[in-house]
Amino acid sequence: MNRYGTEGRRGRRGTTALLALTLAGGLLLTGCGGGDDASSGAKDTTTDSRRGSAPVPAPDRPRGEGEKNGDSREIAPEPDHLSTFALDVDTASYGYARRTLAEGRLPDPATVRPEEFVNSFRQDYDRPDGDGFSVTVDGARTDDEDWSLVRVGLATRSAERQGERPPAALTFVIDVSGSMGEPGRLDLAQEALGTMTDRLRDDDSVAIVTFSDEAETVLPMTRLGDDRDRVHDAIDELEPMESTNLGAGVETGYETAVEGRRKGATNRVVLVSDALANTGDTDADSILERVATERREHGITLFGVGVGSDYGDALMERLADRGDGHTTYVSNTEDAREVFCEQLPRHVELTARDAKAQVAFDPETVAEFRLVGYDNRQVADEDFRDDRVDGGEVGPGHTVTALYAVRTRPGADGHLATATVRWLDPESRAPHEESGDVESDALDDSVWEADRGLRVTATAAYFADALRSPEGDGGSLPGAPGLPELSERADGLADRTEDGDVRELAEAIEEADRLA
């Protein structure tokens, strides 16, 4: 079955026990993020489109007839050589897949989103000096004739130290349903919340909302300062209840966040739940609309943290999409330190709003292409420069990677593609763009001999592709190895890089191979 193609045209851009969230919450704003990884340098062809030095890929005319909607598994219709999507830094799909595999089960293919596998690994892209992005484009040839993998890498500036960030107003919306009463969950979470309270700055504010069969604001927005004892008292009184009224939790959480909203601060709701709504308002659309309304009217964004072996992955992702936020999934304390020490600080402030990327493939050299993943982040090509169309919100310290399968024309030589990212300044809302391109002779001869970052990207993408295939073995991407070969290659890559994240990837692939 041929599963290549471009992305659809109407899409918009849209996890660990509670202990892990709260433990890491103490690290949320302490600037404890690790540095960029030590992979070898990727080829960077950054140019500044604001100076007019890069090609402008966005079309000046409406799209042609014969185009069709759908996911990223369709053939790219001629003469369509544009690909447009909203940026995404979610990683929940990869975290949940690892949790599922560790429990001896293959993940449901519907929960596997390749872009979240790819974006779970740090890259060494050059970073810009100020807000906005750098653009890196590189690639390598696969074992399939005329097929290559082309990587578009975007990076924001490094995260500021703790003292340089704006104050935060954080509303923690915590699931205290019956399952949280199991030993090692809520009891240890209370201890970790206490640690968080001691680590935040005096000018930060915290509110706590709990939900079970009903929702309750147990602590309104409270500036820490001299009130840390009050926060500790609220934490100590938390106890598990009954069922999961997610709708009430979201509604009360946002009401509390709006009431405590602080001008000049980062206002955010942090939702911790298995996202399995089973009482009260269980209609996803109405819950989603509330999140979207608060984002539009008050600028309060959402960070979703999925927990539990039974996890409502699809709903949590949709909630974060509507709330212009992000999702992650944490399954153990080690993951919690990784997520909340390195990832969450990057979500506290924004360096770019409504960020979109558009890649223009040269029809003289490219016969067809497929964007790997981003199925629900796709944007109509003509909407690339329409700033009314929602994009992704990205903070400092982030990298965003998009991978394309590209079939070049026989004997093709020269320009392959130009990638442009467009974003709005978080304060002024002024639009900016940056571009980068890649030539055919810049492609490495083999994916498996390319630089470390590209090899990790390809391995993660091939893994996700295999998990999405009906047999869970092999996949649809060009040059896709079966799981046994991929496991061997991943193990070798982990040995050479001595990277703990890559070792975990190799172990997950090995487990998937065993189960398949």
C-alpha positions as CSV (number, residue, x, y, z in Angstrom):
1,M,0.0,0.0,0.0
2,N,1.4,3.4,-1.0
3,R,1.2,5.7,2.0
4,Y,3.2,8.7,0.7
5,G,1.9,12.1,0.1
6,T,1.4,15.6,1.3
7,E,-0.5,16.8,4.3
8,G,-4.2,17.8,4.2
9,R,-5.2,21.4,3.7
10,R,-7.7,22.2,6.4
11,G,-6.0,21.0,9.6
12,R,-5.2,23.3,12.5
13,R,-2.5,22.8,15.1
14,G,-4.5,21.5,17.1
15,T,2.2,12.6,31.0
16,T,4.1,9.5,35.8
17,A,2.1,9.9,38.6
18,L,0.9,13.0,40.1
19,L,4.1,12.8,42.2
20,A,6.2,13.3,39.1
21,L,4.4,16.5,38.1
22,T,4.6,18.0,41.6
23,L,8.1,16.9,42.1
24,A,9.1,18.6,38.9
25,G,6.8,21.5,39.6
26,G,9.5,22.6,42.1
27,L,11.9,22.6,39.2
28,L,9.5,24.3,36.8
29,L,10.9,27.8,37.2
30,T,14.2,27.2,38.7
31,G,16.2,27.2,35.5
32,C,17.5,23.7,36.0
33,G,17.4,22.7,32.3
34,G,20.2,20.8,30.8
35,G,22.2,22.1,27.9
36,D,21.9,21.1,24.3
37,D,23.2,17.7,23.3
38,A,26.6,17.2,22.0
39,S,25.8,15.8,18.6
40,S,27.9,16.8,15.7
41,G,26.9,20.0,13.9
42,A,24.1,19.9,11.4
43,K,24.4,21.8,8.2
44,D,22.8,25.2,8.8
45,T,21.7,27.3,5.9
46,T,20.0,30.0,7.9
47,T,19.1,33.1,6.0
48,D,17.0,36.2,7.0
49,S,14.0,36.6,4.8
50,R,13.3,39.9,6.4
51,R,16.5,41.1,4.5
52,G,15.2,39.6,1.3
53,S,18.0,37.2,1.0
54,A,16.0,34.0,0.9
55,P,13.4,32.6,-1.5
56,V,9.8,33.3,-0.5
57,P,7.9,30.0,-0.7
58,A,4.3,31.1,0.1
59,P,2.0,31.2,-2.9
60,D,0.5,34.4,-4.2
61,R,-2.5,32.7,-5.7
62,P,-5.2,30.3,-4.5
63,R,-4.5,26.6,-4.7
64,G,-5.5,24.7,-7.8
65,E,-8.3,22.3,-8.4
66,G,-8.1,18.6,-7.7
67,E,-6.5,18.9,-4.2
68,K,-7.9,16.7,-1.5
69,N,-8.0,16.7,2.2
70,G,-6.6,13.9,4.4
71,D,-3.6,12.8,6.4
72,S,0.0,12.7,5.4
73,R,-0.3,9.3,3.7
74,E,-1.5,10.5,0.3
75,I,0.5,11.1,-2.9
76,A,1.5,14.7,-3.4
77,P,-0.5,15.9,-6.4
78,E,1.2,17.8,-9.2
79,P,2.0,20.7,-9.2
80,D,1.7,21.0,-5.4
81,H,5.2,21.4,-4.0
82,L,4.3,23.3,-0.9
83,S,3.9,21.9,2.7
84,T,2.6,24.0,5.5
85,F,2.1,23.2,9.1
86,A,1.8,24.7,12.6
87,L,4.7,24.1,14.9
88,D,4.4,21.4,17.6
89,V,6.6,20.6,20.5
90,D,4.5,17.9,22.1
91,T,6.2,14.7,23.3
92,A,3.4,12.8,25.0
93,S,3.0,10.2,22.3
94,Y,6.5,8.9,22.7
95,G,6.4,8.9,26.5
96,Y,3.1,7.0,26.5
97,A,4.5,4.5,24.0
98,R,7.5,3.8,26.2
99,R,5.2,3.3,29.2
100,T,3.0,0.9,27.3
101,L,6.0,-1.1,26.0
102,A,7.4,-1.3,29.5
103,E,4.1,-2.9,30.6
104,G,4.5,-5.6,27.9
105,R,2.1,-4.2,25.4
106,L,2.4,-2.6,21.9
107,P,0.8,0.8,21.8
108,D,-2.4,1.5,20.0
109,P,-1.3,2.7,16.5
110,A,-3.8,5.6,16.9
111,T,-1.8,7.0,19.8
112,V,1.5,7.1,17.8
113,R,2.3,10.5,16.4
114,P,5.7,10.4,14.7
115,E,6.5,14.1,15.2
116,E,6.3,13.6,18.9
117,F,8.8,10.8,18.8
118,V,11.1,12.9,16.7
119,N,10.7,16.0,18.9
120,S,11.5,14.0,22.1
121,F,15.2,14.3,21.3
122,R,17.4,17.4,21.7
123,Q,19.2,18.7,18.6
124,D,22.2,20.8,18.3
125,Y,20.8,23.4,15.8
126,D,22.4,26.8,16.0
127,R,20.3,29.2,18.1
128,P,19.3,32.7,17.3
129,D,20.5,35.6,19.5
130,G,17.0,37.0,20.1
131,D,13.4,35.9,19.9
132,G,12.3,33.9,16.9
133,F,14.0,31.0,15.2
134,S,17.1,29.7,13.3
135,V,16.5,27.4,10.4
136,T,18.6,24.3,9.6
137,V,17.9,22.1,6.6
138,D,19.8,18.9,5.9
139,G,19.2,15.3,4.8
140,A,20.5,12.0,3.7
141,R,19.8,9.4,1.1
142,T,18.1,6.1,2.0
143,D,18.5,2.6,0.6
144,D,15.5,3.1,-1.6
145,E,16.5,4.4,-5.0
146,D,15.9,8.2,-5.4
147,W,14.4,8.5,-1.9
148,S,15.9,10.7,0.8
149,L,15.0,11.9,4.3
150,V,15.1,15.7,4.5
151,R,15.2,17.3,8.0
152,V,13.9,20.8,8.7
153,G,15.2,22.0,12.1
154,L,14.0,25.1,13.9
155,A,15.5,26.4,17.2
156,T,14.7,29.2,19.6
157,R,17.2,31.1,21.8
158,S,18.5,29.5,24.9
159,A,16.3,29.7,28.0
160,E,17.1,32.5,30.4
161,R,18.3,32.0,33.9
162,Q,15.6,31.9,36.6
163,G,16.1,35.5,37.7
164,E,15.7,36.8,34.2
165,R,12.3,35.3,33.5
166,P,9.0,37.0,34.1
167,P,7.0,36.1,37.2
168,A,4.6,33.2,36.9
169,A,1.0,32.7,37.8
170,L,0.4,29.0,37.7
171,T,-2.9,27.2,38.3
172,F,-2.4,23.5,39.0
173,V,-5.5,21.5,38.2
174,I,-5.0,18.2,39.9
175,D,-6.9,14.9,39.5
176,V,-7.6,13.5,42.9
177,S,-10.0,10.8,41.8
178,G,-9.9,7.4,43.6
179,S,-7.0,5.9,41.7
180,M,-4.8,8.6,43.1
181,G,-5.3,7.1,46.6
182,E,-3.0,4.2,45.7
183,P,0.3,4.3,47.7
184,G,3.0,6.3,46.1
185,R,0.7,8.7,44.3
186,L,-1.1,11.5,46.1
187,D,0.8,11.0,49.4
188,L,4.2,11.5,47.8
189,A,2.7,14.2,45.6
190,Q,1.9,16.3,48.6
191,E,5.5,16.0,49.7
192,A,6.7,17.1,46.3
193,L,4.2,20.0,46.2
194,G,5.8,21.2,49.4
195,T,9.2,21.1,47.8
196,M,7.8,23.1,44.8
197,T,6.5,25.7,47.2
198,D,9.9,26.2,48.8
199,R,11.6,26.6,45.4
200,L,9.5,29.1,43.6
201,R,10.4,32.8,43.8
202,D,8.6,35.3,46.1
203,D,7.0,37.1,43.2
204,D,5.5,33.9,41.7
205,S,1.9,32.9,42.4
206,V,0.3,29.5,42.7
207,A,-3.3,28.4,42.8
208,I,-4.5,24.8,43.3
209,V,-7.7,23.3,42.0
210,T,-8.6,19.6,42.6
211,F,-11.2,17.6,40.9
212,S,-12.9,14.2,41.4
213,D,-16.6,13.9,41.2
214,E,-16.7,17.7,41.8
215,A,-14.1,20.4,41.4
216,E,-12.9,22.7,44.1
217,T,-10.5,25.6,44.4
218,V,-8.5,24.7,47.5
219,L,-6.1,27.6,47.1
220,P,-6.9,30.8,45.1
221,M,-4.1,32.5,43.3
222,T,-1.6,33.3,46.1
223,R,1.6,35.4,45.8
224,L,4.2,33.3,47.6
225,G,6.2,35.9,49.4
226,D,5.2,35.6,53.1
227,D,2.4,33.1,52.3
228,R,4.3,29.9,51.8
229,D,2.8,28.4,55.0
230,R,-0.7,29.0,53.6
231,V,0.3,27.1,50.5
232,H,1.8,24.2,52.5
233,D,-1.5,24.0,54.6
234,A,-3.5,23.6,51.3
235,I,-1.2,20.9,50.1
236,D,-1.4,18.9,53.3
237,E,-5.2,18.8,53.1
238,L,-5.4,17.1,49.7
239,E,-7.0,13.7,49.7
240,P,-8.4,11.3,47.1
241,M,-12.0,11.3,46.4
242,E,-14.1,9.4,43.8
243,S,-14.6,9.6,40.0
244,T,-13.1,11.9,37.4
245,N,-15.1,15.0,36.5
246,L,-12.7,16.4,34.0
247,G,-15.1,19.0,32.7
248,A,-15.6,20.5,36.1
249,G,-11.9,20.5,36.8
250,V,-11.1,22.4,33.6
251,E,-13.9,24.9,34.1
252,T,-13.0,25.6,37.7
253,G,-9.3,25.7,36.9
254,Y,-9.8,28.4,34.3
255,E,-12.2,30.4,36.5
256,T,-9.5,30.4,39.1
257,A,-6.8,31.3,36.6
258,V,-8.8,34.2,35.2
259,E,-9.6,35.5,38.7
260,G,-5.9,35.4,39.6
261,R,-4.6,36.6,36.3
262,R,-1.6,38.8,36.6
263,K,-0.6,41.4,34.0
264,G,3.1,41.0,32.9
265,A,3.3,37.5,34.2
266,T,3.1,34.1,32.6
267,N,-0.4,32.9,33.2
268,R,-0.8,29.2,32.7
269,V,-3.0,26.3,33.7
270,V,-1.1,23.0,34.3
271,L,-3.6,20.1,34.0
272,V,-2.6,16.8,35.6
273,S,-4.9,13.9,34.7
274,D,-5.4,10.6,33.0
275,A,-7.9,12.5,30.8
276,L,-10.5,9.8,31.2
277,A,-13.7,11.8,31.9
278,N,-16.3,9.5,33.4
279,T,-18.7,11.8,35.2
280,G,-20.2,15.3,34.9
281,D,-19.7,16.9,31.5
282,T,-18.0,14.2,29.5
283,D,-18.6,15.9,26.1
284,A,-15.2,16.6,24.7
285,D,-16.3,19.4,22.4
286,S,-17.8,21.5,25.3
287,I,-14.7,21.0,27.4
288,L,-12.5,22.0,24.4
289,E,-14.6,25.1,23.7
290,R,-14.1,26.4,27.2
291,V,-10.3,26.0,26.9
292,A,-10.3,27.8,23.6
293,T,-12.5,30.6,24.8
294,E,-10.2,31.3,27.8
295,R,-7.2,31.3,25.6
296,R,-8.7,33.8,23.1
297,E,-10.1,36.1,25.7
298,H,-7.5,36.0,28.5
299,G,-4.3,34.6,26.9
300,I,-4.1,31.8,29.4
301,T,-2.4,28.8,27.9
302,L,-2.5,25.1,28.9
303,F,0.2,22.6,29.7
304,G,-1.2,19.1,29.8
305,V,0.5,16.3,31.8
306,G,-0.8,12.8,31.2
307,V,-0.5,10.2,33.9
308,G,-1.6,6.5,34.3
309,S,-1.4,3.4,32.3
310,D,-5.0,4.0,31.1
311,Y,-4.7,7.4,29.5
312,G,-7.0,9.6,27.4
313,D,-4.2,10.5,25.0
314,A,-6.4,12.0,22.2
315,L,-8.5,14.2,24.5
316,M,-5.4,15.6,26.4
317,E,-3.8,16.4,23.1
318,R,-6.9,18.2,21.8
319,L,-7.2,20.1,25.1
320,A,-3.6,21.4,24.8
321,D,-4.1,22.3,21.1
322,R,-7.2,24.4,21.9
323,G,-5.4,26.0,24.8
324,D,-2.4,26.9,22.7
325,G,-0.3,24.7,24.9
326,H,1.6,21.5,24.9
327,T,1.3,17.9,26.3
328,T,3.8,15.5,27.8
329,Y,3.6,12.2,29.5
330,V,5.7,11.0,32.5
331,S,5.8,7.5,33.8
332,N,8.4,7.5,36.5
333,T,10.6,9.8,38.6
334,E,13.5,9.8,36.2
335,D,11.2,10.9,33.4
336,A,9.8,13.6,35.7
337,R,13.2,15.1,36.2
338,E,13.8,15.1,32.4
339,V,10.4,16.6,31.6
340,F,10.1,19.2,34.3
341,C,13.7,20.2,34.7
342,E,14.3,20.7,31.0
343,Q,10.9,20.9,29.2
344,L,8.6,22.9,31.4
345,P,10.9,25.9,31.9
346,R,10.8,26.3,28.2
347,H,7.0,26.6,28.4
348,V,6.9,29.4,31.0
349,E,7.6,32.2,28.6
350,L,7.0,32.6,24.9
351,T,9.4,33.7,22.2
352,A,7.0,33.1,19.3
353,R,3.3,33.1,18.8
354,D,1.3,31.5,16.0
355,A,4.4,30.0,14.5
356,K,4.0,28.1,11.2
357,A,6.5,26.6,8.8
358,Q,6.2,26.2,5.1
359,V,8.6,24.1,2.9
360,A,8.7,24.8,-0.8
361,F,10.1,21.8,-2.8
362,D,11.7,22.6,-6.2
363,P,9.7,20.9,-8.9
364,E,12.7,20.6,-11.1
365,T,14.4,18.3,-8.6
366,V,11.6,16.8,-6.4
367,A,9.1,14.4,-7.8
368,E,7.1,13.8,-4.6
369,F,7.4,14.1,-0.9
370,R,5.7,13.3,2.4
371,L,5.7,15.1,5.7
372,V,6.2,12.5,8.5
373,G,3.5,13.1,11.0
374,Y,2.0,16.5,11.9
375,D,-1.3,15.1,10.6
376,N,-3.4,17.3,12.8
377,R,-1.1,20.4,12.6
378,Q,-1.5,21.0,8.9
379,V,-2.4,24.5,7.5
380,A,-3.7,25.5,4.1
381,D,-0.8,26.7,2.0
382,E,-2.5,30.0,1.3
383,D,-2.9,30.6,5.1
384,F,0.8,30.7,5.8
385,R,0.9,34.4,6.0
386,D,-2.6,34.9,7.3
387,D,-1.9,35.8,10.9
388,R,-5.5,35.2,11.8
389,V,-4.9,31.5,11.4
390,D,-3.7,29.7,14.5
391,G,-0.1,28.4,14.7
392,G,2.0,27.0,17.5
393,E,3.3,28.8,20.6
394,V,7.0,28.1,21.3
395,G,9.2,29.2,24.2
396,P,13.0,29.6,24.6
397,G,15.2,26.5,24.7
398,H,13.2,24.6,22.2
399,T,14.0,22.8,19.0
400,V,11.3,21.7,16.5
401,T,12.1,19.1,13.9
402,A,10.1,18.1,10.8
403,L,11.2,15.1,8.7
404,Y,10.2,14.6,5.0
405,A,10.5,11.6,2.8
406,V,11.5,13.0,-0.6
407,R,11.8,11.3,-4.0
408,T,14.1,13.2,-6.3
409,R,14.0,13.1,-10.0
410,P,16.6,10.8,-11.6
411,G,19.8,12.7,-12.0
412,A,18.4,15.7,-10.3
413,D,21.0,18.2,-9.2
414,G,20.7,21.6,-7.6
415,H,18.2,23.3,-5.2
416,L,15.9,20.9,-3.4
417,A,13.9,22.9,-0.9
418,T,13.5,26.1,1.0
419,A,12.0,26.1,4.5
420,T,10.5,29.3,6.0
421,V,9.2,29.8,9.5
422,R,6.8,32.7,10.3
423,W,5.9,33.8,13.8
424,L,4.4,36.8,15.7
425,D,6.4,38.6,18.3
426,P,4.8,37.7,21.7
427,E,4.5,41.3,22.7
428,S,4.0,43.5,19.6
429,R,2.4,40.7,17.5
430,A,4.6,41.9,14.6
431,P,5.3,39.2,12.0
432,H,8.8,37.9,11.3
433,E,10.2,35.2,9.0
434,E,13.4,33.2,8.7
435,S,14.4,30.8,5.9
436,G,17.0,28.1,5.1
437,D,17.5,25.9,2.1
438,V,19.3,22.7,1.0
439,E,20.9,21.6,-2.2
440,S,21.0,18.0,-3.6
441,D,24.8,17.8,-3.2
442,A,24.5,18.6,0.5
443,L,22.6,15.3,1.2
444,D,24.7,12.7,3.0
445,D,25.1,9.4,1.1
446,S,23.4,7.3,3.7
447,V,21.0,8.0,6.6
448,W,23.0,5.6,8.7
449,E,26.3,7.5,8.0
450,A,24.9,11.0,8.5
451,D,25.6,13.2,11.5
452,R,24.4,12.0,14.9
453,G,21.3,14.3,15.1
454,L,19.9,13.1,11.8
455,R,20.5,9.5,12.6
456,V,18.6,9.8,15.9
457,T,15.8,11.6,14.1
458,A,15.6,8.9,11.4
459,T,15.7,6.2,14.1
460,A,12.8,7.8,16.0
461,A,10.8,8.3,12.9
462,Y,11.3,4.7,11.6
463,F,10.3,3.4,15.1
464,A,7.1,5.4,15.1
465,D,6.4,4.4,11.5
466,A,6.8,0.7,12.4
467,L,4.4,1.0,15.4
468,R,1.8,2.6,13.2
469,S,2.0,-0.2,10.6
470,P,-0.7,-2.9,10.9
471,E,1.9,-5.6,11.6
472,G,4.0,-3.4,13.9
473,D,7.0,-4.6,11.9
474,G,8.6,-2.5,9.2
475,G,6.8,0.6,7.9
476,S,6.0,2.8,5.0
477,L,9.0,5.2,5.1
478,P,11.6,4.8,2.4
479,G,14.5,2.7,3.5
480,A,12.5,1.5,6.5
481,P,14.2,-1.4,8.2
482,G,12.3,-4.0,10.1
483,L,12.2,-3.8,13.8
484,P,15.1,-6.4,14.3
485,E,17.5,-4.3,12.1
486,L,16.3,-1.0,13.6
487,S,16.9,-2.4,17.1
488,E,20.4,-3.4,16.2
489,R,21.1,0.0,14.6
490,A,19.6,1.9,17.6
491,D,21.7,-0.2,20.0
492,G,24.9,0.7,18.1
493,L,23.9,4.4,18.0
494,A,23.3,4.4,21.8
495,D,26.7,2.8,22.3
496,R,28.5,5.4,20.1
497,T,26.7,8.5,21.5
498,E,26.6,7.4,25.1
499,D,23.4,9.3,25.3
500,G,20.9,8.1,27.9
501,D,17.9,9.3,25.9
502,V,19.1,7.3,22.8
503,R,19.7,4.3,25.1
504,E,16.1,4.5,26.2
505,L,15.0,4.7,22.6
506,A,17.0,1.6,21.8
507,E,15.5,-0.3,24.7
508,A,12.0,0.6,23.6
509,I,12.7,-0.6,20.1
510,E,14.1,-3.8,21.4
511,E,11.0,-4.4,23.5
512,A,8.7,-3.6,20.5
513,D,10.6,-6.1,18.4
514,R,10.2,-8.8,21.1
515,L,6.4,-8.1,21.4
516,A,5.9,-8.0,17.7
